[in-house]
Amino acid sequence: MALPQQTAFHYDIVIVGAGPVGLMLSTCLARWGYRIKHIDNRPEPTPTGRADGIQPRSLDLLRNMGLKSAIMAHNPARVFEVAFWDPSDSAYGIHRTGTWASCPDFIDARYPFTTLLHQGHIERVFISDLEKNGVEIQRPWTITGFQSDESQNAEYPVTVQLEHIDGIAKEQIHAKYLFGGDGSRSFVRQQLNIGIRHKDPISNIWGVMDGVVETDFPDIKMKCTIHSHHGSIMVIPREDNMVRLYIQIASSTDPDWNPRKTATAEQVQESAKKILQPYSINWERVEWFSVYPIGQGLSDRYSLDQRVFIGGDACHTHSPKAGQGMNTAFLDAQNLAWKIHAVEAGFVARDILQTYEAERRSVAEALLDFDNRYAKLFSQRPPEQDDVEAASNSHPADEMTDSEFIKTFKESCEFTSGYGVSYKPNELNWSPKHIVQSPLIHPAGTTLTTGRIFKNSDVTRVSDANVVHLEQEVPWNGSFRLFLFAGNPSKTATAVADFARYLQDKRSFYASYLRDDIEKVSHHEKHNPHSKFFTICTIFAAKRHQIEVNKQLPPLLARYRDHVYADDRWDRHFPNCDATAHARMGLDSEDGGVVVVRPDGYVAMVVRLVEGSGTVEALNEYFSTFCTKKMGGLTSHL
């Protein structure tokens, strides 16, 4: 059959691969109105198996995107504790040596558990959201080639060749960007001649099986790491009465290592029966079974020209034991999405796209280092019960006396929860070496760390008296979040008024990026009434009944009437504080301060709130380092 003539189409971005990283990127950009060509070489979403663990930080993100309820509607399993089983010295088979919290108290998580649901359900939640925004995954299509050349077409420099898997149709696309979320054997990465560096030469072959079992093993509904004289197994509970078993079949450290070694489902089941003795296990049904090699790989680059990018498994591969693959992919996509949006909207200079590789590759390196230590934590020796209890009960004040095991446990829990992710200093994340220097920046006493996630806190929304999670109040909208901790209103009235006054100065970072349609914005617009790049939240260290929005706030801040809060909630971590949100941030409840949070929820900088133009000037200088306009030189600087 003759092939139809190729036709040319223009898109903002071509996304290859409809796994977690591709779907997250597509969902983010689709919500902001971008024209997306999204392809996948599979005829349908993942039917069974693959990634299944959503960590606490990822659940925060999904809630911020309004997708958490759709995920939880599938009634996923929730892992609150991890159990450890080891050979018994006094009896036949294995025995439990301890349990601990999956997300211990020293991690301040809204959702202190791992959510377990097979990848297909998760994919369909994203696909449903994409369809609402006019994006359909084109299946089964693949990429056959691409070229990137700004000299040929400055606006749409990437030309992409696509083809139906059956060869019955071809397309040529002109795009501003190309993203390869096409897995560990990424075509996009290979065409860019980007290499994969293997951090650890040791490779492993794993068997993984999802199914419904009948067993008298008491912890089948918990995450378990089981060591026995017959081998080791990891147990992961799943939705619909299923359980996942990971079994290491072979390692490159074995004398008879064969990288092509495999096993049948029956062989894995027999191994599991031996490992679980004296308990019995039988399968009612097997939904999915696979044997695959795992090696620790890290891509040398994530992009060569800030037009063609890769992410997810195309950049990093590691063991499945800690459940980090999908979660790391989500954050890869989120990081890139808001930066592409900021560039294309004319807010920041294109150079900011270089921070995608810098930030996310350093996280991947930390992931591979962690993956090594995490494996050794369970293979070197079983944890003693005293160690387990000490690790679970330990707090930061005990840092100097922690054993090596406890330190590893704490680092592991923080990393696996997602709250351990941190970005190094750069133009976005202020540090003492940043080009912008001011005595007002990063005031003494603040407990916030730039490049780390904004801390959780509960406050009372003044407009409707609802108690809310402050960190969730601004939805995933691509805006920088300005948290004005306004302290004691009787003391900071002048400073707050000056802050609003200098924000309105045409040379300020805020006034430089006002909406073109500002005169037509709906009265009900909560988050971006003036600028699509900023949302302002004001938090007073006062009781709700003491706050009158239109009397105590100048009009610019009062326009964010649904983002005005009373810091009046009791917090068990700060039992003697009246303003616990201020206390959590390490900000004085009398004087307050301003916290700049990136669109992805990470702290960018902290500035003192002072009378005069100083606070806004410091912010002008910060935003001038990466925005398309230069701000500053206000009329007064008291």
N, C-alpha and C positions, 0 to 999 in steps of 0.2 A: 504494500500500500504506500502511495506517495505521501511524504510528509507535507503538512501544510506549510506555507511560507511563514518564516519567522516575522514576528511583529515586535515593535519596540514600545515599552511602557516606562513611565517615570514614577518612582516611589521614593519616599523619604528613606526607607531602609528595607533591605532584604534580610530576613532572618531564616537561617537554615537549621532545622531541628526543632521539634516540638516536645522536648523533654523539659525538665524543670527550669533550666536557665533560659531557654528560648521562649517559653510561655510567660515567665515572669517579665522579661524584657518587652515582649509584645504587649502584654497586658498594661504595663506602665505607659508605654508610648501611645497605645490606642486610646487610652483615657484622655490623653492630652491632644488628641486630634491628628496624629501623624498618619500618613498613608503608608501602609505596611504590606509587603509581600512576604508571606510566611509559608514555608514549605516544610514537608516532612516526608521521608522516604518510606514510612510505614503506612499501610492502608487505613489504619485506625489507631486510636490511642492505646496505650499499654493495657492489654487485657488482664494480665496477672503479673505478680512478681515485681522485680526491680526495687527502687528505693521506697522506704516506708516510714521513716522516722522524721517527725517535725519537732524540732527542739524549741524550748521556751522562747528564745529570742525571735525565732521565725514565726511563732504563733503571735507574738506582739505585732510583727510586721503585717501578717495576714489580717489581724484585727484592724490595724490602721488603714488597710486597703478595703475593709468591709467584706473580706472573704472568709473570715474565721467561722462564722455561723454555718456557711455552706459546707465547710470541712467537717465541723462537728456534727452536722446532720447525718453523717454516715455512721455515727456512733462508734468512733475509733477506740481502740484500747488506749489506756493511759498508764504510763509507767511512773509510779511515785517512788519505788524502791528498786534497788538492784540486790540480788541474792548471790552469794558465792558458795559453791559446793566443791569439796575436795575429797581425796581418798581418806577413808577412816582408818585410824591406827588400831582401833579396838573392835571394829566390826567389818563385815563384808560390804564392799561397795563404797558409795559416797555418803557424805553427810554435810549438812549446812554449816559453814564456818562463820557466817555473819551476813548481815544485810545493812544497807545504808541508803539514805535518801538519794534519789536520782538527781535532785537539785536541792542541796542542803540550805539551811537557813542563812548561811553567810552569803548566799547569792540572793539578791533582792529581786526575785522574779514574780511577776503577776501570775504566771502559770507554771508552778514548780513541778512539771512533769513532762515526759516525752509523749507526744501524740503519735500513735501508730496506725497507719492506714495505707493500703497499697497505692502505688504511684498512679495507677489508672484513675482512681477516684479523684485524686488531687489534680491530675491533668484536666479532667472534665470540669472541675470547678473553674479553672482558668479559661478553658475553651468556652464555657457558657458566658463568662464575663466578656471575652473577646467578641462573641457573636452580638452581644448587646451594643458593642461599640463598632460594629460593622466590619470586623476582621474574621475571615474564615481561613482555616488551615488548608492549604492546597496539597492533597494527597493523591496517590503516592508519587511525589516528584523529588528529583535530586538535582544537585548542582553539578555541572560538568566543566565549568571554567569561569574565570572572572579576571578583570583588569582594573587597575586603579590608576588614574592619571588626571590630575587637576589641570595640567596644561591643555588637555583636550576639551575638558568641560568642567569649569570651575564650580558650577552649581551641582551637577550630577556626575561626579568624577568616576564613579564605580559602574562598570558594565558587567552584568552577570548573565551567564548562560545557564538556563534551566531546561530539564527534560523529564518527561513522564517516564516512570520506571519501565514501562512496556515499550518505550520508544515511539509512541503514537503521536506525540506532540512535543514541540519545543517552544521556548520563549526567550527573548533577550530583553533584559531589564536594565534601565539606567537608574541609578540610585545615588543618594548622598552617602549612604553607609551600607556596609555588609557586615553581618554578624554570624559567626560560625559557632553554633551551639550543637555541633554535630558529633559529639562524643569523643571517646579516647582515640579513635582512628580518624580524626577530623580531616576531611578533604581540604577544608579552608586552611587549616594549619599546615598541612603538607604542601599545598600550592604556594604558601608564603615562605616555604623552606625554613620554618621555625622548628628547631629541634626540641626534643624532650630529654631532660636530664634526670637520670634515675638516682635519687638521693641515697637509697639503700640498695645494694646489689642483691639482697635477699628477696626472692620471689616466693609466692605461695599459691597453691591451688586450693580453692575452696569449693565445697558443695553447699548449696542452699536449697532448702525445701520448705514450701508453704503447704499446709494441710490441716485437716481436722483430725485430732488424735483422741484416743481413749487411754487414760493413764492415771496411775495413783501417785505420780510425782507431785508433791504438795505445792511446788512453786511454779506450776506450768502457766499461771496467769501473771507471772512477774518476769522481768528481764533477769536472766541468770547467766553466769559464767561458771561452767562446770569442768573441773579437772578430774580425771580418773586415770587408772593405770592402763585403760584401753584407749585413751585419747581425750580430746577436749571438744566441748560443744558450747555454743551460745544459744540461749533460748530467748525468743522475742515474741511476746503475745501480740495477736493481731485482731482485727475486727471479725465479726461473724464466727466466733468460736475457733478461729484458726490460730495456728502457732507457726512461727518461722524458726528453723534450726539452721545454724551455720556450723559446718564441720570442716576443719582443716584436713585436706586429703594428703597433701604433700608439701614439702618445703625444699628450697634449694640447698638447705643445710643437710638434707638427708643423704646418706651414703649412696643410695640408689636413685637419686633425683632424676626425674624425667619430666621436662616441662610440658609434655603432651599427656601426662598421666590423667586418667579420668576415672569415673566411677558411675555405676548405675544407681537409680533411685533405690533399688532393693539393697545394694551394698551399703548405701548411706543409712538406710533404715536399720540394718543389722548392726552397724557401728553405733548408732544411737542407742539401741537396746543394750549393748554391752556397757556403754559409758554410763547409762542411767541406773544400772544395777545398784541396789536390790529392787529398784522400782521397775514396773513394766510400762511399756508404751506400744500401742498399735494404732495404725492409721485407718480411719474411716474413709478418707479420701485424700488424694494429693492434688492440689490445685496447680502447683508449679514446682519445677525442679530444674536446677542448672548447675553446671560445673564450670568455673571460670578462673583464669589466673589473675592474681593481684600483684602488681608491683607499684612501688612508689615513684611516680613520675611527675615532673614539674616542667612546664613549657618555658623555654628561654625568654620568650616575649609574648605579650598579649595583643600587640599591634605594632605595625611598622610605620604607618603613616597617619594614624588617628582617623582613618576612614574605614579600614577593614579591621574588625576585632574578633577575638575568640573568647570563650568563657566556659565555665563549668568543667565537665570531664575533658574537654578539648585542651584544657590548661593544666589540670591536676588529677592524678589518680592515686588511690590509696586503699587501705583495707576497709571493709564494710563494718568493722567491729564497733566503731564509735558513732555510726550513723550520721556522718558529716557531709556526705556527697551532695545531697539535695539541698541542705541548708546552706552550704558554701555557695552552691550555684545560685540560690535565691539572692544572696548578698552581692555576688558578682553582677547579676543583672540589675539590681536596684542601684548599685553604685554607678554603673554606666548609664542607666536610663536618665537619671536626673541631670547628669552632666551633658548628655546629648541635648536634652530639652533646654537646658540653660544656654547652650551655645546657639542652637537653632532659633531660640526666642530672642536672641540679641542681647542677652544679659551678661554673659561671660565670654572671655576670649577663648578661641579654639585651643590654646595651649593647655587649658584645664583638663582636656581629655587625656593628657599624658599621665595625670594622677590616677586614672583607672588602673593602669598596669602597676604603677608604683604602690598603690594602696592594696590592691587585691592580690598581687603576687607575693607581697610580704606576708599576708594572711595565709596564703597557700603554703608558703615555706614553714610558717609556724604550725600549720596543720600537719605537715609531713613530719616535723620534729615531734609533735605531740603524738602522732600515730605510732611512731617508734616507741616512745616512752609508755604509751597506753598498752601496747602489746606486751612490753616487758613487765609492766605492773602486774599482769595476770599470769605471766609465764615463769618469772623468776622464783616466786614463792607465794603460797597462799597467805593472805593477810590474817594476822592473828586478831582475835576478837577485841583485844585491848586497843589495837591499832584502829580497827573499824570504829569503835566508840569514840576514840580520841579525835579521829578525822571528822566524824559527824558533828561533834560538839565543839570543835576548835573554832576560835574567832580570830580576827586579825590581830588582836592584842597579844595573842600567843605566838606570833610569827617567829620570834627568836628561838623558841623552844620546840618547834615542830620537828618531828623526825622526818627523814627523807621521804618515807612512805606517805606521811600526812601531807607534806608539801606537794608531792606528785599528785595525790588524790585531790587536793584543793585546786591545783592548776587544771587538772583534768576535768573536774566538775564545772569550773568556770568556762573552760573552752567548749566542752560538749553542750553546755546550755546556750552558747552563743554570746553570752555576756562578756566573755574574755577577749572578743575581737577588739583590736585597737589599731588605729591608723597613726603612722609616724608623722612628725611635724612636716608641714609643707605650707604652701600659700594659703590653703584652706584651714589648716589646723595650727593655730597660733602656738608659738613656743618662745622662750627667751632669745632664740636665734632668729626669729622672724624679722623681716625687714621693717615692720611696724613696731615701734617702741614707744611706750607711754607709761608713766607711773600709775595710770588709771587701769591698765590692763592686768588681768589676772590678780585681783587684790588678795592680800594676805588672808589666809583663813578659808578660802574657797576649797571645797572638797571635790570639785569637778575637775576632770582631766580632759584636756582637749584631745580629740581623736577617739574618745570613748563614748559609749551611749549615754544620752541624757538620763539622769536618775528618775526613778519612779517617785511620785508623790500624789497624795490625795488632797483635794481642795474642794471648796464649795462654790459652785457657779452662782454668781450674784443674781443673774436674770431670772432663774427658776428654782433656786435653792437646791439643785441636784448636787450630790457629792459625786465628783468625777475624778478620773485618772488624768492628771495634768498632761502627762507625756502622750496621751492619746487624743487630746482635745483638737489638735490640728491634724486633719486627715492627710493621707498621702497625696499631696497636691503640687509637688515640685517647688514649693516655696521655702525660703529660709524662715525659720521661726524665731521671733524675737520675744523672749520672755522677760518682761519688765517686772522684776521683783521690787515693788514700790515701797516696801518697808512700812513704817508707821506713817499714815497719811498726814498726821498733824506735823510731822517733822520734814517730810519729803515733798510737800506740796509745791514748793518753788522749783525743786529739782525736776519733778514730774512735768510741771508746766514748761520748763525750759527744754526738757527732752522733746516734748511735742512741738514746741516752737521751732527748734532747730531742725527737726525732721521735715518741717514744711519749707525750710529754706531751699530754694531751687538748686543750690549747689550740694545738697545733702544726698547721700546714697539712696534715701527713700524717695525723695521728690524727683530724682533723676530717672526713675523707672516707673512713672505713673501709668496707669492704663490709658489707652487711647480712647476707650469708651467710658471713661470715669463718670461722665455726666448722665449716662444711661444705665448705670449699674443698679440693679434691683435693691430696694430697701431691705430685702431679706438675705442679701449676700452676706454671709457670716465671716468668711475667711480671707477674701481678697477684694475688699471694697475699693481700695485705692491702687494697689499694685498686685500684679500676679506673681511677683517674686518675693513678697514678704507677707507674713501674718503676724500680728502683734497680740500677745497675751499679757494682761496686767494682773499682778497678784499682790494684794494688800495684806500686810500683817495685821489684820483686824477681823472682828466678827462680821458676819454678813450684814446684820442689821445696822452696823455702823457705816456702811458704804452706800453712798448715793452717787451712781455713775455719772449723771449729768452735772452734778455739783462739784465733785472731786476730781473729775478728769476733763481736760481740755477736749474740744470737739473731735480732733483727730483720733485720740485714743478712745473716746466715748463711742465713736462709730463702730468700734469692735465690742459692742455691748454684750455680745454672747461669749466674749473671751475676757471677761473681767471676773476675778475670783477672790474669795476670802480665804486666807491661809489660817483656818480655824479648826482643823481636824486633829484629833489626838493620834499620836503615833507611838506604838510600843517601843520603837527604837529611840525615841526622844520623849520620854514620859514627862519631863519637866519643862518642855518647851511649849509656848503658846502658838508659835508660828513654825510648824514642823517642816513645811516645804522650804522655807528659807533656811532652816537648820540643816536639812538634807543637802542643800547646795553649798553649805558653808558660808552663807551670806548673812550679814547683820540684819536682825529683824527691825532695827530702827532705820538704817540707812539704805538697805536693799542693794540692788545691782542689776545689770543687764546681762542675760545669757543669750548668746547667738548659737542656735542649733541648725545644723545643715538640713537640707530637705530629707536626708536619709536618717535623721534622728541622732547624729553624732555631734558632740559639742565642738564648736569652732573656736569660740573665745568667750571670756567673761570680762566685763568692764564695770568699774565703779559707777554708781549713779551720783552725779554731783550737780550742783547749781551751775548755770552758765552753759557754754557750748561744748565743754570738754568731752562729755560722754559721746555726743554725736560726732565730734571731730575724730575721736579714736575709731569709731565705727566707719567713718568716711575713709580713713587711711587704710583700714583693713580691707574694705570692699574694693578700694582702688587698686589693690595689688592683683586682682584677677578679673574685675569687671571691664566692660567695654568703654566705660566712661570714667573720667577722673573726677573725683569729688573732693570737696573741702574748701578751705578759705572762707569760713563763715564770718559773718559781720562782727561777731563778738565772741570773745573767748575769755570768760571770767575765771 
